[in-house]
Amino acid sequence: MSLAVILRHGLRLLVPLAVASTLYLYLYPVFLGCAFPLPATARHGSTGKDSSSPVGETVGETADDWSAFFEAARQHLLPLPVPSPTGARPAPFRLLALGDPQLEGDTSIPNLTGPRLPHLTRAIERLTSKTSPDSLPDRVRHALHDWVDFLFEDIPTEVGSLRKRIDLFGNDFYLAHIYRTVHWWTKPTHVAVLGDLVGSQWIKNDEFDRRGRRYWHRVFRGAERVPDRLAAYPAMEYELSAYLDDEDAATARWSRRVINVAGNHDIGYAGDINRERFDRFERVFGKANYELRFELPVRDPAVNATLFDGKAKTNLESERLAPELRVVVLNSMNLDTPASDARLQDATYAFVNDVIRTSAAVEFDGTFTLVLTHIPLHKPAGVCVDAPYFSFHPARSGGVGGGGVKEQNQLSADATRGFLEGIFGMSGDPDARGRGRGRPGVILNGHDHEGCDSYHFIRQAKDDDDGNSRSWEAARWPDAVTNGTVGRDDVPGVREITVRSMMGDFGGNAGLLSAWFDEESWSWKFEYATCALGKQHFWWVVHVLDLVTVAVAIAYAVLTRLAGGGREQNAGGKGSQGGSRSATRSPSQTFGGTGLKGTLNGTLNGKTASVGKEAELAKTP
């Protein structure tokens, strides 16, 4: 069997497999049915949760995945008259949430700074040196030791370095593939990366800049950071970042902007943060603390006339505000103490206080607060994969004062309480303003690479028999929904979603958060879904398979071409030989001037004479 035949049979197996796997890889959100959840009214013909709920989730309802998928597909079929069976429109706010990409760099390469193949170089120098004081046998003996080290140290190090360089290159495109493919299919209105953009806070500035360039020009190519002029500091008088559910260029541009959250690998924990690390993050990725405000236009004049308007001093008794979604981007890395830079920590505290000060009163309806941060809130062990954990740097010289937070899995209980009671205005006291139910919203963060979906709540009741006040509790979101904790009037709470990492080891996950406004209850609702590509090994296998298929196809084409050329040459050679034999006869026409006819006649006459002679001999007795 020839090599070409083997390659042809191989292509019959490789081509279908390569085509199928490549189609799946580049269309995986389609095959997995990934889509932003639809508003509850479109999915079920209801407003979802009781309008008195403080948290705004669609409790007790299961998202119609097929309806959401169909609406996602319709966004790619706009030129065609494809009617919607649900009559739905996508949610006006659709956030693509990505967690912890952690771009590694040159510092992870084993032999980045050291010499290449040092033991081999040393062995060659020993054997070729003419000035060494050692004798030849000693030099040979040392060279043999170096040769062994070359085999068992240099070569593995070089192989490991090459593998790491290839891994870094491929990992960038793996992360880029997740962002690009999910963004293309689901069409989000906003994008956020929830911290740990790079892999280490200890890298030098030039390495940090290199990773920043890879982040913007390779992983999130075509995207841009949030401009500093739009990353606003909380204030009572403010300008809207954009209108939702609008099709102007300013609103559409938000889908190309990436809201970057500062993580521990970006600027460090509280004991690691300094001005240099903080400034370089803001220079490359954008501000660490700011807010964005998006308003959903109310197009019905009759409904607009019922809204509270403090400026015009109309409808002052109304509790309805214009539908507004407030995004708070918060650096939570130095909320806990001790901190290495007190001024940076004071700036974070001031930011949180100003967020609280400029929030709408808890009695009003129509607002929604989305907090984007990195470190999850405090939860008891067992609720999420990461249990509460703190470690600290050694005490400073003299033993006075701690060296700062070195590592933490969650915020402290005190910082968590400030989050819940301050930013969201919730309280365990039923006699507090707004009955202690606070402001509706949701918290999205990263840090715990496994991801988590939890619910923080406090049971409103007077102090118990021992005089102890109620404290904040946390439970897994599905458990809180099942046991009826979510939605109870006397149990204020807020949902916290820790987005699973988009790194390959954690399945290349992407979070899809939809938020929409329910005019009947005059409150915001939201729902969350996920879309995971799978481990990075699948990405590698598909592309290696494609390369092998292309290489085999090229080799088969070359061999087929060469074989075809050989057959043509052989056919041409046979034709030339026949022509030369004809040419050797034509000079015989000049022999004796008899020509071809005379030669044939002579031959025939000779044969006739021979036959006649043989006949005469046969008659002789």
HELIX and SHEET records of a PDB file:
HELIX    1   1 LEU A    3  TYR A   26  1                                  24    
HELIX    2   2 TYR A   28  PHE A   31  1                                   4    
HELIX    3   3 ALA A   40  HIS A   44  1                                   5    
HELIX    4   4 ASP A   65  ARG A   74  1                                  10    
HELIX    5   5 ASP A  106  SER A  108  5                                   3    
HELIX    6   6 PRO A  118  THR A  128  1                                  11    
HELIX    7   7 LEU A  136  ASP A  149  1                                  14    
HELIX    8   8 PHE A  150  ASP A  154  3                                   5    
HELIX    9   9 ILE A  155  THR A  186  1                                  32    
HELIX   10  10 ASN A  205  ARG A  214  1                                  10    
HELIX   11  11 TYR A  215  VAL A  219  3                                   5    
HELIX   12  12 ALA A  249  ALA A  252  1                                   4    
HELIX   13  13 ARG A  253  ARG A  256  5                                   4    
HELIX   14  14 ASN A  264  ILE A  267  1                                   4    
HELIX   15  15 ARG A  275  PHE A  285  1                                  11    
HELIX   16  16 PRO A  301  ASN A  304  1                                   4    
HELIX   17  17 ALA A  342  ARG A  357  1                                  16    
HELIX   18  18 SER A  397  GLY A  399  5                                   3    
HELIX   19  19 ALA A  413  GLY A  418  1                                   6    
HELIX   20  20 PHE A  419  ILE A  423  3                                   5    
HELIX   21  21 ARG A  433  GLY A  436  5                                   4    
HELIX   22  22 TRP A  477  THR A  482  1                                   6    
HELIX   23  23 GLY A  504  PHE A  506  5                                   3    
HELIX   24  24 GLN A  536  ARG A  585  1                                  50    
HELIX   25  25 SER A  586  GLY A  593  5                                   8    
HELIX   26  26 GLY A  595  LYS A  619  1                                  25    
SHEET    1   A 6 GLU A 224  ARG A 225  0                                        
SHEET    2   A 6 ARG A 257  ASN A 260  1                                        
SHEET    3   A 6 HIS A 190  VAL A 193  1                                        
SHEET    4   A 6 PHE A  93  LEU A  98  1                                        
SHEET    5   A 6 ASN A 509  ASP A 518 -1                                        
SHEET    6   A 6 SER A 523  ALA A 532 -1                                        
SHEET    1   B 8 ALA A 242  TYR A 243  0                                        
SHEET    2   B 8 TYR A 290  GLU A 295  1                                        
SHEET    3   B 8 ARG A 320  VAL A 329 -1                                        
SHEET    4   B 8 ASP A 365  LEU A 372  1                                        
SHEET    5   B 8 GLY A 441  ASN A 445  1                                        
SHEET    6   B 8 GLY A 493  THR A 498  1                                        
SHEET    7   B 8 CYS A 452  PHE A 457 -1                                        
SHEET    8   B 8 GLU A 473  ARG A 476 -1                                        
SHEET    1   C 2 PHE A 390  PHE A 392  0                                        
SHEET    2   C 2 VAL A 405  GLN A 408 -1                                        
END                                                                             
